[in-house]
Amino acid sequence: MSLYSRFCTEITDDNGEIKKITLNYPDNFNYGYDVVDVIAEQTPDKRAIVWCNVDNEEHIFSFLDVKRYSNKMANVFTEAGIRRGDRVMLVLKRHYEYWFAAVALHKIGAVMIPATHMLTVSDYVYRIKASKVKAIICTTQNDVPAAIKKALEETGSDAKLWSVQKDIDGFDNLTKQMENAEDTFQRVETNADDPMMLYFTSGTTGYPKGVIHDYKYPLAHIVTAKYWQQAEDGGLHFTVAETGWAKASWGKIYGQWLVGSAVMVYDFDNFDPKQLTTIINKYGVTSFCAPPTVYRYLVRKGIADMPTLKHASTAGEMLAPEVFRKFTEKTGIPLCEGYGQTETTLLMANFKGKQPKEGSMGTISPFYNIELRDKEGNPVPDGQIGEVVIVPPENGKQVGIFCAYLDNEEQYKYVWRGGVYHTGDAAYKDKDGLYWFHGRFDDIIKTGGFRVGPYEVENVLMEHPAVVECSVIGVPDKLRGQAIKAVIVPGHGYEPDKKLEQDIKEFCNQKLAEYKWIRIVEFVSKMPKTISGKIQKTVLRGMKQG
């Protein structure tokens, strides 16, 4: 039994491809009560979480378990003074306590702030000050407690501190308190429009923006889970993501449980492709989602047979065509790409019922009306690159799109200028109605009177065996206005010299239209990146030429 149909009406074609979906939800919708607790009442023994770690520890939690433990945590939180609207930061990696804490905070009506354990003291200082956190719940690993205590000293914050699994000075042990708490909890009245989630974007310039989502946000992930990731009722879905990132909301809790799938959680620090496939096979994972980097490793190290796996998806960065082909050849499963932002849910994807096309973002989610527009706000014709903008419905309500930037109304108004949401991302639509990503709209290169999306050149670059990582930018050029420059991290065994530079140019330029030719190549040992792993093109453009 899957619960999602209680909250939506779907229209699909004969191939099962989603064409339209309409949400139906009460004004007081709350994922904790209306999804988790209802599933627990109807099918108490149904699997919700399959958890294991590198030390061979294992826990399988039913929906009844999640209901009970989330109630216990909700009691701990309320006894400590956490109330509706209070902000609580979670730095819990892939510990199973994250799922109990998340549902508990939803039940209270608090605002959850997921954060990665990779943050520095200054990162915590900024987030604590900006969000005015009431409490912080954290792992005891990776020196996170020490960093948080130092950040609290610098901010003067009196936030309540909890750790999980282990006792540590200055922190209450939430795992112990949870076990000793009552497992019933009286419903707290919340509103579907209340703030539920606060994410800090990694950003490529300036301070991270605080992105606020409301209590309707989980419902928008029905399409994410059912029609893109193809999570199944009674199946087991595995998204490779740490809970500090928005990817976890996309693939490790909301949509998956709504469609009746359990979530696979593998608690690890260092990625091992062989171990990953072992986990998939041991527990019988049926659907899998990971960033292209994971698939690159799997292809490079050799893909083991995965007989239970039925579907694979990817998002977040460029996928090399070679990786797509090799994975599909080995498994018989095509990789379905998807696209969205921290500010949104899934906007475009290769959906169920349609054969994915290598490199394409597929088609528009049935939740959204999306157009491609130029800088003047005019729609662009098929085949021309434009900015991806979301046009809201007449009633103005857009489920799954963020409701505010934290204390930054000016920025919120800017991205919503002209009555549409400006993603800042560039794409074009082909004659078949498929969309193709081209990076950030501001990164479009204007060369010789033509507009070139960096992404299309990067796709070709990634086919060269010497290229491990790359980024394409425009640099000033007296003749063309801008020249196309490729910044490349070469692979092991490749000498970054003039010969390799020429070889890469010839390899790529014979596959590209002349106006897209790479004019300059620069080799680097590593790319400048944000904490979430996004390449900072602004830094690359600021590098001294030569």
Secondary structure, 3 states (H helix, E strand, C coil): CCCHHHHEEEEECCCCCEEEEEECCCCCCCHHHHHHHHHHHHCCCCEEEEEEECCCCEEEEEHHHHHHHHHHHHHHHHHCCCCCCCEEEEECCCCCHHHHHHHHHHHHCCEEEECCCCCCHHHHHHHHHHHCCCEEEECCCCCHHHHHHHHHHHHCCCCEEEECCCCECCEEEHHHHHHHCCCCCCCCCCCCCCEEEEEECCCCCCCCCEEEEECCHHHHHHHHHHHHCCCCCCCEEEECCCCCCHHHHHHCCHHHHHCCCEEEEEECCCCCHHHHHHHHHHHCCCEEECCHHHHHHHHHHCCCCCCCCCEEEECCCCCCHHHHHHHHHHHCCCEEEEEECCCCCEEEECCCCCCCCCCCCEEECCCCEEEEECCCCCECCCCCCEEEEEECCCCCCCCCCCCEECCCHHHHHHHCHHHCEEEEEEEEECCCCCEEEEEEHHHCEEECCEEECHHHHHHHHCCCCCEEEEEEEEEEECCCEEEEEEEEEECCCCCCCHHHHHHHHHHHHCCCCHHHCCCEEEECCCCCECCCCCECHHHHHHCCCC
